[in-house]
Amino acid sequence: MWQQFKQTLIDNNEHSQTEKYMEIDKIVNNLNKKITSQGVSVEKMDKKDLTEEEEEFLNKYKPQQSIIIYGTLAPNRPNHSKIEHINGKWTKGVVMGKLVNEGWGAALGYFGFKHSSMEEQENIEAYMLISDELVDNWAYLDEFEGDQYRRILAKFELDNGAVGVGNIYAINGANI
């Protein structure tokens, strides 16, 4: 699985970075609007509600197999024990967005993520967990995060420059 994911990242590096980022952002934003309006996670979306481009995108990036972690679930942080049982490949990188003083994690010093305009975006250090086992753990993780957060998609960049798309817990109610 990691090799297939890695090949997708390598294939993406062959296109113009700016064009690639803009196209990924556009599709992620469209999918997040559907996720929010339908109140479902990406893996539970009805295929008939997806465009052909979105379906190809999801098949290529397989975001249901990756989680972007920027807060308490990260390695060596207070709640890592909630996710450490999931086997997979951990890598470091960044996600673009904004951290805001909201959500239950803020009381522990871990602000919540929200998508933001290009002008407001900042690089947020994060860990990415790539795992086939996430599919069987999303309900557990959703319950742990609670109603203050919702799981949406975001683009990430690994330390080696490769780009991918994964799930991230964002502040519930924050504009997409």
Phi and psi in degrees as GROMACS dihedral restraints (atoms count N, CA, C in turn):
[ dihedral_restraints ]
;  ai    aj    ak    al  type     phi  dphi    fc
    3     4     5     6     1   -61.1    20    10
    4     5     6     7     1   -39.7    20    10
    6     7     8     9     1   -62.8    20    10
    7     8     9    10     1   -41.5    20    10
    9    10    11    12     1   -64.7    20    10
   10    11    12    13     1   -43.5    20    10
   12    13    14    15     1   -62.7    20    10
   13    14    15    16     1   -44.0    20    10
   15    16    17    18     1   -61.7    20    10
   16    17    18    19     1   -39.6    20    10
   18    19    20    21     1   -64.7    20    10
   19    20    21    22     1   -39.6    20    10
   21    22    23    24     1   -59.8    20    10
   22    23    24    25     1   -42.4    20    10
   24    25    26    27     1   -64.3    20    10
   25    26    27    28     1   -41.6    20    10
   27    28    29    30     1   -65.2    20    10
   28    29    30    31     1   -45.3    20    10
   30    31    32    33     1   -57.3    20    10
   31    32    33    34     1   -38.2    20    10
   33    34    35    36     1   -67.7    20    10
   34    35    36    37     1   -28.2    20    10
   36    37    38    39     1   -69.7    20    10
   37    38    39    40     1   -11.0    20    10
   39    40    41    42     1   -79.5    20    10
   40    41    42    43     1   -17.0    20    10
   42    43    44    45     1   -92.4    20    10
   43    44    45    46     1   163.5    20    10
   45    46    47    48     1   -57.8    20    10
   46    47    48    49     1   128.2    20    10
   48    49    50    51     1   -55.4    20    10
   49    50    51    52     1   -48.7    20    10
   51    52    53    54     1   -63.3    20    10
   52    53    54    55     1   -47.8    20    10
   54    55    56    57     1   -60.7    20    10
   55    56    57    58     1   -44.5    20    10
   57    58    59    60     1   -61.4    20    10
   58    59    60    61     1   -48.0    20    10
   60    61    62    63     1   -61.3    20    10
   61    62    63    64     1   -42.9    20    10
   63    64    65    66     1   -65.0    20    10
   64    65    66    67     1   -41.8    20    10
   66    67    68    69     1   -66.9    20    10
   67    68    69    70     1   -43.7    20    10
   69    70    71    72     1   -60.8    20    10
   70    71    72    73     1   -47.5    20    10
   72    73    74    75     1   -57.9    20    10
   73    74    75    76     1   -43.5    20    10
   75    76    77    78     1   -61.0    20    10
   76    77    78    79     1   -48.0    20    10
   78    79    80    81     1   -68.6    20    10
   79    80    81    82     1   -41.9    20    10
   81    82    83    84     1   -59.7    20    10
   82    83    84    85     1   -45.1    20    10
   84    85    86    87     1   -61.8    20    10
   85    86    87    88     1   -43.0    20    10
   87    88    89    90     1   -62.9    20    10
   88    89    90    91     1   -43.8    20    10
   90    91    92    93     1   -65.0    20    10
   91    92    93    94     1   -40.3    20    10
   93    94    95    96     1   -65.0    20    10
   94    95    96    97     1   -35.2    20    10
   96    97    98    99     1   -63.1    20    10
   97    98    99   100     1   -40.7    20    10
   99   100   101   102     1   -67.7    20    10
  100   101   102   103     1   -43.0    20    10
  102   103   104   105     1   -58.1    20    10
  103   104   105   106     1   -46.2    20    10
  105   106   107   108     1   -67.7    20    10
  106   107   108   109     1   -47.3    20    10
  108   109   110   111     1   -68.6    20    10
  109   110   111   112     1   -33.1    20    10
  111   112   113   114     1   -88.8    20    10
  112   113   114   115     1   -14.7    20    10
  114   115   116   117     1    67.0    20    10
  115   116   117   118     1    30.9    20    10
  117   118   119   120     1  -129.4    20    10
  118   119   120   121     1   161.0    20    10
  120   121   122   123     1   -83.6    20    10
  121   122   123   124     1   165.0    20    10
  123   124   125   126     1   -59.8    20    10
  124   125   126   127     1   -37.9    20    10
  126   127   128   129     1   -72.6    20    10
  127   128   129   130     1   -13.4    20    10
  129   130   131   132     1  -102.7    20    10
  130   131   132   133     1     1.7    20    10
  132   133   134   135     1   -67.2    20    10
  133   134   135   136     1   142.8    20    10
  135   136   137   138     1   -74.1    20    10
  136   137   138   139     1   127.9    20    10
  138   139   140   141     1   -56.4    20    10
  139   140   141   142     1   -30.1    20    10
  141   142   143   144     1   -68.8    20    10
  142   143   144   145     1   -16.3    20    10
  144   145   146   147     1   -89.1    20    10
  145   146   147   148     1    -2.1    20    10
  147   148   149   150     1  -101.0    20    10
  148   149   150   151     1   142.7    20    10
  150   151   152   153     1   -74.9    20    10
  151   152   153   154     1   165.5    20    10
  153   154   155   156     1   -60.5    20    10
  154   155   156   157     1   -40.0    20    10
  156   157   158   159     1   -62.6    20    10
  157   158   159   160     1   -42.4    20    10
  159   160   161   162     1   -66.7    20    10
  160   161   162   163     1   -40.8    20    10
  162   163   164   165     1   -64.0    20    10
  163   164   165   166     1   -43.1    20    10
  165   166   167   168     1   -62.2    20    10
  166   167   168   169     1   -41.5    20    10
  168   169   170   171     1   -59.3    20    10
  169   170   171   172     1   -48.3    20    10
  171   172   173   174     1   -65.2    20    10
  172   173   174   175     1   -37.2    20    10
  174   175   176   177     1   -67.7    20    10
  175   176   177   178     1   -33.6    20    10
  177   178   179   180     1   -76.0    20    10
  178   179   180   181     1   -49.9    20    10
  180   181   182   183     1   -87.3    20    10
  181   182   183   184     1   -23.0    20    10
  183   184   185   186     1    49.1    20    10
  184   185   186   187     1    56.0    20    10
  186   187   188   189     1   -63.9    20    10
  187   188   189   190     1   -18.8    20    10
  189   190   191   192     1   -67.1    20    10
  190   191   192   193     1   -11.8    20    10
  192   193   194   195     1  -105.8    20    10
  193   194   195   196     1    14.0    20    10
  195   196   197   198     1  -144.6    20    10
  196   197   198   199     1   143.5    20    10
  198   199   200   201     1  -128.2    20    10
  199   200   201   202     1   137.8    20    10
  201   202   203   204     1  -100.4    20    10
  202   203   204   205     1   121.7    20    10
  204   205   206   207     1  -119.0    20    10
  205   206   207   208     1   122.4    20    10
  207   208   209   210     1  -122.5    20    10
  208   209   210   211     1    -4.8    20    10
  210   211   212   213     1  -127.5    20    10
  211   212   213   214     1  -132.0    20    10
  213   214   215   216     1   -66.9    20    10
  214   215   216   217     1   -18.0    20    10
  216   217   218   219     1   -83.9    20    10
  217   218   219   220     1   -10.8    20    10
  219   220   221   222     1   -64.8    20    10
  220   221   222   223     1   156.0    20    10
  222   223   224   225     1   -53.2    20    10
  223   224   225   226     1   140.1    20    10
  225   226   227   228     1    65.0    20    10
  226   227   228   229     1    23.7    20    10
  228   229   230   231     1  -117.9    20    10
  229   230   231   232     1   167.4    20    10
  231   232   233   234     1   -54.5    20    10
  232   233   234   235     1   -35.0    20    10
  234   235   236   237     1  -111.6    20    10
  235   236   237   238     1    18.5    20    10
  237   238   239   240     1   -59.5    20    10
  238   239   240   241     1   -28.0    20    10
  240   241   242   243     1   -61.3    20    10
  241   242   243   244     1   -21.2    20    10
  243   244   245   246     1   -72.8    20    10
  244   245   246   247     1   -17.4    20    10
  246   247   248   249     1  -125.0    20    10
  247   248   249   250     1   -10.7    20    10
  249   250   251   252     1   -66.1    20    10
  250   251   252   253     1   -16.4    20    10
  252   253   254   255     1   -75.1    20    10
  253   254   255   256     1   -12.5    20    10
  255   256   257   258     1   -85.7    20    10
  256   257   258   259     1   116.5    20    10
  258   259   260   261     1   -77.1    20    10
  259   260   261   262     1   141.5    20    10
  261   262   263   264     1   169.5    20    10
  262   263   264   265     1  -168.6    20    10
  264   265   266   267     1  -104.2    20    10
  265   266   267   268     1   121.6    20    10
  267   268   269   270     1   -96.4    20    10
  268   269   270   271     1   133.2    20    10
  270   271   272   273     1  -138.7    20    10
  271   272   273   274     1   156.3    20    10
  273   274   275   276     1  -100.9    20    10
  274   275   276   277     1   152.3    20    10
  276   277   278   279     1  -176.7    20    10
  277   278   279   280     1  -154.8    20    10
  279   280   281   282     1  -136.3    20    10
  280   281   282   283     1   155.3    20    10
  282   283   284   285     1  -126.8    20    10
  283   284   285   286     1   143.9    20    10
  285   286   287   288     1   -94.4    20    10
  286   287   288   289     1   132.9    20    10
  288   289   290   291     1   171.4    20    10
  289   290   291   292     1  -150.7    20    10
  291   292   293   294     1  -143.0    20    10
  292   293   294   295     1   138.9    20    10
  294   295   296   297     1   -97.4    20    10
  295   296   297   298     1   131.5    20    10
  297   298   299   300     1  -124.6    20    10
  298   299   300   301     1   152.4    20    10
  300   301   302   303     1   -78.1    20    10
  301   302   303   304     1    67.3    20    10
  303   304   305   306     1  -142.6    20    10
  304   305   306   307     1   162.7    20    10
  306   307   308   309     1    88.4    20    10
  307   308   309   310     1   160.9    20    10
  309   310   311   312     1   -64.7    20    10
  310   311   312   313     1   -25.2    20    10
  312   313   314   315     1   -68.1    20    10
  313   314   315   316     1   -23.8    20    10
  315   316   317   318     1   -61.8    20    10
  316   317   318   319     1   -33.4    20    10
  318   319   320   321     1   -65.3    20    10
  319   320   321   322     1   -21.5    20    10
  321   322   323   324     1   -97.4    20    10
  322   323   324   325     1     3.8    20    10
  324   325   326   327     1    92.7    20    10
  325   326   327   328     1    11.3    20    10
  327   328   329   330     1  -117.4    20    10
  328   329   330   331     1    97.8    20    10
  330   331   332   333     1   -66.2    20    10
  331   332   333   334     1   159.9    20    10
  333   334   335   336     1   -88.8    20    10
  334   335   336   337     1   151.1    20    10
  336   337   338   339     1   -84.6    20    10
  337   338   339   340     1   143.9    20    10
  339   340   341   342     1  -146.2    20    10
  340   341   342   343     1   145.1    20    10
  342   343   344   345     1   -65.4    20    10
  343   344   345   346     1   150.4    20    10
  345   346   347   348     1  -145.9    20    10
  346   347   348   349     1   168.4    20    10
  348   349   350   351     1   -65.9    20    10
  349   350   351   352     1   160.9    20    10
  351   352   353   354     1   -54.7    20    10
  352   353   354   355     1   -38.0    20    10
  354   355   356   357     1   -67.1    20    10
  355   356   357   358     1   -30.3    20    10
  357   358   359   360     1   -92.8    20    10
  358   359   360   361     1   -13.6    20    10
  360   361   362   363     1   -65.3    20    10
  361   362   363   364     1   146.3    20    10
  363   364   365   366     1  -136.6    20    10
  364   365   366   367     1   157.8    20    10
  366   367   368   369     1   -75.9    20    10
  367   368   369   370     1   124.5    20    10
  369   370   371   372     1  -112.5    20    10
  370   371   372   373     1   119.5    20    10
  372   373   374   375     1   -63.4    20    10
  373   374   375   376     1   137.6    20    10
  375   376   377   378     1  -150.9    20    10
  376   377   378   379     1   165.5    20    10
  378   379   380   381     1  -112.5    20    10
  379   380   381   382     1   143.3    20    10
  381   382   383   384     1  -114.3    20    10
  382   383   384   385     1   130.5    20    10
  384   385   386   387     1  -109.5    20    10
  385   386   387   388     1   120.4    20    10
  387   388   389   390     1  -106.6    20    10
  388   389   390   391     1   119.5    20    10
  390   391   392   393     1  -159.4    20    10
  391   392   393   394     1   136.3    20    10
  393   394   395   396     1   -65.9    20    10
  394   395   396   397     1   -23.8    20    10
  396   397   398   399     1   -75.8    20    10
  397   398   399   400     1   -13.7    20    10
  399   400   401   402     1   -61.0    20    10
  400   401   402   403     1   -37.5    20    10
  402   403   404   405     1   -54.0    20    10
  403   404   405   406     1   -38.3    20    10
  405   406   407   408     1   -83.0    20    10
  406   407   408   409     1    -4.0    20    10
  408   409   410   411     1  -117.2    20    10
  409   410   411   412     1    -1.9    20    10
  411   412   413   414     1   -60.4    20    10
  412   413   414   415     1   -42.7    20    10
  414   415   416   417     1   -61.6    20    10
  415   416   417   418     1   -42.6    20    10
  417   418   419   420     1   -62.1    20    10
  418   419   420   421     1   -46.3    20    10
  420   421   422   423     1   -67.8    20    10
  421   422   423   424     1   -39.7    20    10
  423   424   425   426     1   -59.7    20    10
  424   425   426   427     1   -42.8    20    10
  426   427   428   429     1   -65.3    20    10
  427   428   429   430     1   -42.5    20    10
  429   430   431   432     1   -60.3    20    10
  430   431   432   433     1   -46.3    20    10
  432   433   434   435     1   -66.4    20    10
  433   434   435   436     1   -33.9    20    10
  435   436   437   438     1    80.3    20    10
  436   437   438   439     1  -175.1    20    10
  438   439   440   441     1   -70.4    20    10
  439   440   441   442     1   -17.0    20    10
  441   442   443   444     1   -75.2    20    10
  442   443   444   445     1   -13.6    20    10
  444   445   446   447     1  -126.6    20    10
  445   446   447   448     1   152.2    20    10
  447   448   449   450     1  -131.8    20    10
  448   449   450   451     1   149.3    20    10
  450   451   452   453     1   -90.6    20    10
  451   452   453   454     1   122.6    20    10
  453   454   455   456     1  -131.4    20    10
  454   455   456   457     1  -178.5    20    10
  456   457   458   459     1  -100.0    20    10
  457   458   459   460     1   150.2    20    10
  459   460   461   462     1  -150.1    20    10
  460   461   462   463     1   152.1    20    10
  462   463   464   465     1   -84.9    20    10
  463   464   465   466     1   141.6    20    10
  465   466   467   468     1  -129.6    20    10
  466   467   468   469     1   159.7    20    10
  468   469   470   471     1  -127.2    20    10
  469   470   471   472     1   126.7    20    10
  471   472   473   474     1   -77.4    20    10
  472   473   474   475     1   163.3    20    10
  474   475   476   477     1   -58.0    20    10
  475   476   477   478     1   -25.0    20    10
  477   478   479   480     1   -86.1    20    10
  478   479   480   481     1     3.0    20    10
  480   481   482   483     1    94.5    20    10
  481   482   483   484     1    -9.7    20    10
  483   484   485   486     1   -69.7    20    10
  484   485   486   487     1   145.8    20    10
  486   487   488   489     1  -114.0    20    10
  487   488   489   490     1   140.8    20    10
  489   490   491   492     1  -144.2    20    10
  490   491   492   493     1  -178.5    20    10
  492   493   494   495     1  -132.7    20    10
  493   494   495   496     1   134.1    20    10
  495   496   497   498     1  -145.5    20    10
  496   497   498   499     1   177.7    20    10
  498   499   500   501     1   -84.1    20    10
  499   500   501   502     1   146.0    20    10
  501   502   503   504     1  -143.3    20    10
  502   503   504   505     1   145.0    20    10
  504   505   506   507     1   -88.8    20    10
  505   506   507   508     1   117.5    20    10
  507   508   509   510     1  -112.3    20    10
  508   509   510   511     1   161.0    20    10
  510   511   512   513     1   -58.9    20    10
  511   512   513   514     1   127.1    20    10
  513   514   515   516     1   -70.5    20    10
  514   515   516   517     1   130.9    20    10
  516   517   518   519     1    96.3    20    10
  517   518   519   520     1   -11.3    20    10
  519   520   521   522     1   -71.6    20    10
  520   521   522   523     1   141.0    20    10
  522   523   524   525     1   -63.0    20    10
  523   524   525   526     1   144.6    20    10
